Amino acid sequence: MIVIAFDCEGVLMDSMPTLINLSIECVRKYFNIQNIQVAKAEEMVLHFSGGTFVEGFWEALEFFVPGYDMKKAEQCRRELLEKRAAVYKEVRAFPEVIGVLKQLSKDSHQVMVISSGLERDYIEKWLLKQNLMGLFEAIYSGDDGKKKKHIQMLRHKYPGDKIVYIGDSLSEMKLGDKSIGLARQTWQAQPLKEAGASVIINSLDQLLDVL
């Protein structure tokens, strides 16, 4: 049996463009920095170390605003957290997701969501709204620790089974027995490959052919 673990944001959930733009707006507002480029922010996300959303915020802030003012940073963080909640109420799944998940379920694979950056409540509400909840065997969220711990939990639950991980960040490319890098933009493919991805795909439509 193959255990298939999906990252959530950027893989199942088409949330990253909205969150990146929201983050840039907050940084511009509180730190009066106008020259932050979306492309640079996307590169930062690719290199993200895979922690919680708040850890990612501090990591990104240090990258874009070294030596930042802590009071302003706290105000920025609070506003971003408040606005982030609204994003997950509206964001949709990528168009190919439901078809791929239904086929994996039909083929009797064990399918999981693992996410360090999202709390369980966000994931469950979003999956329910997208009619995807019944297609997953289990959910491992930021409430359960980081992705490395999630994979350890899966190995304990499914001893001897092959774990395939699908993600879009460099730090994730050695998590599974086979890690598949999802490069929705062409420039992401080479860094993901160099980080250890077994296979690179451009859309989840291609997943069924590379398992």
C-alpha positions, 0 to 999 in steps of 0.5 A: 500500500502507498501512503500519500501525504499532501501539503495543503497550501499551494498544493491543494489550496490555492491560497498563496498568491492571496496570502503573499499579497496580503503579507506585502500590504501589511509590511508596506503599511507598518514599515513603509517599504514599497519595493517588495516584489511579489517574485521575491516573496514567492522565492522566500516561500519556496525556501520557507523552513516549514514551521507554523504560520507565525514562525513563517511570519518572523522568518519572512520579516527578518528577510525583508526588514532586517532589524525591524521594530518589534512593536510595529512587527507585533502590530503587523503580525496581529493584523495579518492573522486577523485578515488571514482567517478571512482568506481561508473562508474564500480560497478554493482548491486547485481545479484538478484536486477533486478529480485526482483525490477521487481517483486515489481513493478509488485506487485504495491509497491512504491519503493524508493532509499534513501542514505545519502552517495551518491549524486543524480548525482551518483545514477541516472547515476548508475541506468541508466547504470544498467537499473534500473531507471524505477523501482523506484518511487523516489530517495532521496540522500545525496543532500536531507539530511540524511535518517531520513529526507528521511523517514519523507518526505515519511511519508508526501507523503504517509500518513498512508502507511506502510514504509519498509526499507531495509538496512545494517547498525545498525543506520538504523534499526529503520527507517521504520515501519518495518526495514529489515536488510540485512546481506550478511555476517553471522557475520552481522546478530546478530548486526543488530537484536540487533539494532532493525531489524524486520527481517534479510535476507541474500539476496534480494531474500528473501525479497518477502517472508518477506514483 
